[in-house]
Amino acid sequence: MDKDMIIPDTVDILGMEPRYHLRSGYAGLQMNSDTEDKIPVFVCTNAFPGVACPLYVYEPRYRLLARRCLQSPTKRFAMASKESNCDKFVLCGTILEVKDAVSLEDGRFILTTVGVRRFKVISKGEHDGYDTAKVQYIKDSVVPAEKLPELIALHEKVHNKASKWTRSLKPKVLAEVERLIGQMPKVEKNWPSLPDGPSWTWWLMPILPLSSQLQVGFLCTTSLEKRLRAIDKMFEHMNVRMKALERNTVACSQDEDPLESCGDTERSFEMPFNDN
């Protein structure tokens, strides 16, 4: 294998104790600024604000990136998934902060990271073999006072659906999810004013049957209402599809996992993420 990959709870799996114990609460790269120049980019997967992202790093260029990150005061770097058209990496991603690290004798790293802020790529570059980017940080648009009651009602409806769906997962599946990314976060009292909205919505992203392209759409949009409506539509579609499976009328291959997205699912779930 010549590709860095995400692996679950790698410290426990390998039975190793961390050699670095990193403090949390570091200031960002320039987190009080709207833009940042020349951030190192780890091209691997989609990460999300507030959600854990464990990484096994063994490709030489990313070993270098990891070493420099661990030596920096912020312990932060950018994470973005690979662009399908081979344009290096996608338009939007998430800044990750290293919370814990294991340095192996041969130079590999096992990193425990968590997403801290979304970004949009302004320009791309390269430094010592790994990608870099100038980015603009993303935050949700302010919700007008007259639209807040409707948003609160929508949030409550979708959160109830999410909680019900989570409870419906098989115990072993839910236990594995919680082992990897923790329990579903509680609703923050100030969720309408948070820069990324309620954290439970991002907790769902790695476990819902969403394509990488749709995940990037969620990261890019500054409309909490659009994200909530998209999640609501996803739950509706999953419910319809599960009922169809019970009747053996679903249009996708019967060999597929019922919660995996097929082409028809993706087309029916497409949504406009343009916030203009």
C-alpha positions as CSV (number, residue, x, y, z in Angstrom):
1,M,0.0,0.0,0.0
2,D,1.4,3.4,-0.9
3,K,-1.4,5.6,0.5
4,D,-2.0,7.1,3.9
5,M,-5.2,5.8,5.4
6,I,-7.4,6.3,8.4
7,I,-7.5,3.5,10.9
8,P,-9.6,3.2,14.1
9,D,-8.1,3.8,17.5
10,T,-4.7,2.8,16.3
11,V,-3.0,3.2,19.7
12,D,-5.2,0.6,21.3
13,I,-5.0,-1.8,18.3
14,L,-1.2,-1.7,18.3
15,G,-1.0,-1.9,22.1
16,M,1.3,1.0,22.2
17,E,1.6,3.9,24.6
18,P,1.9,7.4,23.1
19,R,5.4,8.9,23.2
20,Y,4.0,12.4,22.9
21,H,1.3,13.7,25.2
22,L,0.2,16.9,23.5
23,R,-1.8,19.6,25.3
24,S,-5.1,20.6,23.9
25,G,-6.4,24.1,23.5
26,Y,-3.7,25.5,21.2
27,A,-4.3,28.7,19.4
28,G,-5.0,28.3,15.7
29,L,-2.6,28.9,12.8
30,Q,-4.1,32.4,12.7
31,M,-7.6,31.4,13.8
32,N,-8.6,35.0,14.5
33,S,-7.9,35.8,10.9
34,D,-10.2,35.2,7.9
35,T,-7.4,33.8,5.7
36,E,-4.2,31.9,6.1
37,D,-1.2,31.6,3.8
38,K,0.7,28.4,3.0
39,I,-1.0,25.9,5.3
40,P,0.4,22.3,4.9
41,V,-2.3,20.0,3.4
42,F,-2.7,16.3,4.1
43,V,-4.5,14.9,1.1
44,C,-6.4,11.9,2.4
45,T,-10.1,12.2,3.4
46,N,-12.9,14.5,4.5
47,A,-12.7,15.6,8.1
48,F,-15.3,17.6,10.0
49,P,-15.4,20.2,12.8
50,G,-15.4,18.7,16.3
51,V,-15.0,15.1,15.0
52,A,-12.1,12.9,15.7
53,C,-9.9,11.8,12.8
54,P,-7.2,9.2,13.7
55,L,-4.4,8.9,11.1
56,Y,-1.7,6.4,10.3
57,V,1.1,8.3,8.5
58,Y,3.8,6.4,6.7
59,E,4.2,8.1,3.3
60,P,7.6,10.1,3.4
61,R,6.1,13.5,2.5
62,Y,3.4,13.2,5.2
63,R,6.0,12.0,7.8
64,L,7.8,15.3,7.2
65,L,4.5,17.2,7.5
66,A,3.7,15.4,10.8
67,R,7.2,16.1,12.2
68,R,6.9,19.8,11.4
69,C,3.4,19.9,12.8
70,L,4.4,18.3,16.1
71,Q,7.2,20.9,16.4
72,S,4.9,23.8,15.8
73,P,3.1,25.7,18.6
74,T,-0.3,25.1,17.0
75,K,0.0,21.4,16.2
76,R,-2.4,22.0,13.3
77,F,-2.6,21.3,9.6
78,A,-5.2,21.1,6.8
79,M,-7.0,18.0,5.8
80,A,-8.7,17.6,2.4
81,S,-9.8,14.7,0.2
82,K,-8.4,14.0,-3.2
83,E,-10.2,15.6,-6.1
84,S,-11.9,13.1,-8.5
85,N,-10.6,14.9,-11.6
86,C,-7.0,14.6,-10.3
87,D,-6.8,18.3,-9.4
88,K,-4.8,17.3,-6.3
89,F,-7.4,18.1,-3.6
90,V,-10.9,19.4,-3.2
91,L,-12.1,23.0,-2.7
92,C,-13.1,22.7,1.0
93,G,-11.6,20.9,4.0
94,T,-11.0,21.1,7.7
95,I,-8.2,22.2,9.9
96,L,-7.1,19.4,12.2
97,E,-5.4,19.7,15.6
98,V,-3.2,16.9,16.9
99,K,-4.3,15.8,20.3
100,D,-2.0,12.9,20.7
101,A,0.8,11.2,18.7
102,V,2.8,8.0,18.6
103,S,6.2,8.2,16.8
104,L,7.3,4.8,15.6
105,E,11.0,3.8,15.4
106,D,11.0,3.7,11.6
107,G,9.6,7.2,11.3
108,R,5.9,6.5,10.9
109,F,3.3,8.3,13.0
110,I,0.0,7.5,14.5
111,L,-1.9,10.8,15.1
112,T,-5.1,11.4,17.1
113,T,-6.6,14.6,15.7
114,V,-9.8,16.5,15.8
115,G,-11.4,19.0,13.4
116,V,-11.4,22.6,14.5
117,R,-12.4,24.8,11.6
118,R,-13.6,24.6,8.0
119,F,-11.8,26.3,5.1
120,K,-12.1,27.1,1.4
121,V,-9.0,26.9,-0.8
122,I,-8.0,30.1,-2.5
123,S,-4.8,28.9,-4.1
124,K,-2.6,25.8,-4.1
125,G,1.1,25.3,-3.8
126,E,3.7,22.8,-2.8
127,H,6.6,22.7,-0.3
128,D,9.2,20.0,0.2
129,G,7.0,17.4,-1.5
130,Y,3.7,18.0,0.2
131,D,0.8,20.2,-0.8
132,T,0.1,23.6,0.7
133,A,-2.7,26.1,0.3
134,K,-3.8,29.6,1.0
135,V,-7.2,29.3,2.6
136,Q,-10.2,31.3,3.6
137,Y,-11.9,30.1,6.8
138,I,-15.6,29.3,6.5
139,K,-18.3,30.2,9.0
140,D,-22.0,30.0,8.8
141,S,-24.0,33.1,7.8
142,V,-25.8,34.9,10.6
143,V,-29.4,33.8,10.9
144,P,-31.9,36.7,10.6
145,A,-34.1,37.1,13.7
146,E,-37.3,36.6,11.7
147,K,-36.0,33.2,10.4
148,L,-34.8,31.9,13.8
149,P,-38.2,30.3,14.9
150,E,-38.4,28.3,11.7
151,L,-34.8,27.2,12.0
152,I,-35.3,26.2,15.6
153,A,-38.3,24.0,14.6
154,L,-36.4,22.5,11.7
155,H,-33.4,21.8,14.0
156,E,-35.6,20.0,16.6
157,K,-37.3,17.9,13.9
158,V,-34.0,16.8,12.3
159,H,-32.3,16.2,15.7
160,N,-35.1,14.0,16.8
161,K,-34.8,11.9,13.5
162,A,-31.0,11.7,14.0
163,S,-31.4,10.5,17.6
164,K,-34.0,7.9,16.6
165,W,-31.8,6.6,13.8
166,T,-28.8,6.4,16.0
167,R,-30.7,4.4,18.6
168,S,-31.9,2.1,15.8
169,L,-28.3,1.0,14.9
170,K,-27.3,-2.4,16.0
171,P,-25.5,-2.3,19.4
172,K,-22.2,-3.5,17.9
173,V,-22.4,-0.9,15.2
174,L,-23.2,1.9,17.6
175,A,-20.4,0.8,20.0
176,E,-17.9,0.8,17.1
177,V,-19.0,4.3,16.0
178,E,-18.7,5.6,19.5
179,R,-15.3,4.0,19.9
180,L,-14.1,5.8,16.8
181,I,-15.7,9.3,17.1
182,G,-17.4,9.3,20.5
183,Q,-21.0,9.6,21.4
184,M,-23.4,11.9,19.6
185,P,-22.8,15.4,21.0
186,K,-25.5,17.1,23.0
187,V,-27.2,20.1,21.5
188,E,-25.4,23.3,22.5
189,K,-27.5,26.1,24.0
190,N,-26.0,28.6,21.6
191,W,-26.1,26.4,18.5
192,P,-27.7,29.0,16.1
193,S,-24.7,31.4,16.7
194,L,-21.9,28.8,16.4
195,P,-19.6,29.3,13.4
196,D,-20.2,25.6,12.3
197,G,-23.7,25.2,13.8
198,P,-24.6,22.3,16.1
199,S,-21.8,19.8,16.5
200,W,-24.1,16.8,16.3
201,T,-24.7,17.5,12.6
202,W,-21.0,17.0,11.9
203,W,-20.8,13.9,14.0
204,L,-23.3,12.3,11.6
205,M,-21.2,13.0,8.5
206,P,-18.8,10.1,8.7
207,I,-21.6,7.5,9.3
208,L,-24.3,8.6,7.0
209,P,-24.2,7.1,3.5
210,L,-22.9,10.2,1.8
211,S,-20.5,10.4,-1.1
212,S,-17.3,12.3,-0.7
213,Q,-18.6,14.9,-3.1
214,L,-21.7,15.5,-0.9
215,Q,-19.5,15.7,2.2
216,V,-17.5,18.4,0.6
217,G,-20.7,20.2,-0.2
218,F,-21.6,20.2,3.5
219,L,-18.2,21.6,4.4
220,C,-18.5,24.4,1.8
221,T,-22.0,25.7,2.6
222,T,-22.5,28.5,5.0
223,S,-26.2,27.9,5.4
224,L,-27.2,25.8,8.5
225,E,-30.7,25.6,7.1
226,K,-29.5,23.9,3.9
227,R,-27.4,21.4,5.9
228,L,-30.4,20.6,8.2
229,R,-32.7,20.2,5.2
230,A,-30.2,17.9,3.4
231,I,-29.8,15.7,6.5
232,D,-33.6,15.6,6.8
233,K,-33.9,14.5,3.2
234,M,-31.3,11.9,3.7
235,F,-33.2,10.3,6.6
236,E,-36.4,10.4,4.6
237,H,-34.7,8.7,1.7
238,M,-33.1,6.1,3.9
239,N,-36.5,5.3,5.5
240,V,-38.1,4.9,2.1
241,R,-35.3,2.7,0.9
242,M,-35.4,0.5,3.9
243,K,-39.1,0.0,3.5
244,A,-38.5,-0.9,-0.1
245,L,-35.9,-3.4,0.9
246,E,-38.4,-5.0,3.2
247,R,-40.8,-5.3,0.2
248,N,-37.8,-6.4,-2.0
249,T,-38.6,-3.6,-4.5
250,V,-35.5,-1.5,-4.1
251,A,-33.9,-0.6,-7.5
252,C,-30.3,-1.1,-6.4
253,S,-28.4,-4.4,-6.4
254,Q,-29.6,-6.8,-3.8
255,D,-26.0,-7.5,-2.9
256,E,-25.5,-3.9,-1.6
257,D,-25.6,-2.9,2.0
258,P,-29.0,-1.3,2.6
259,L,-27.3,1.8,4.1
260,E,-24.8,2.2,1.3
261,S,-25.6,4.8,-1.4
262,C,-26.2,3.7,-4.9
263,G,-26.4,5.9,-8.0
264,D,-30.1,6.5,-7.7
265,T,-29.7,7.5,-4.1
266,E,-27.0,10.0,-4.9
267,R,-29.0,11.6,-7.8
268,S,-32.1,11.9,-5.7
269,F,-30.2,13.5,-2.8
270,E,-28.3,16.1,-4.8
271,M,-28.8,19.6,-3.4
272,P,-27.6,23.1,-4.3
273,F,-24.8,24.1,-2.0
274,N,-24.3,27.5,-3.7
275,D,-24.9,30.1,-0.9
276,N,-25.2,33.0,-3.2
